[in-house]
């Protein structure tokens, strides 16, 4: 029984770490996409091309 609890604890820590990494990657992707959108909007503005926000 103690080994099962230890395994369950290790699995919980591993799952928590995997979720944290997934969140961090997703957050990084969102930030990168936001920067890309801003850059594209700036390019459109610089070239006088209309766009919607």
Secondary structure, 3 states (H helix, E strand, C coil): CHHHHHHHHHHHHHHHHHHHHHHHHHHHHHHHHHHHHHHHHHHHHHCCCCCCC
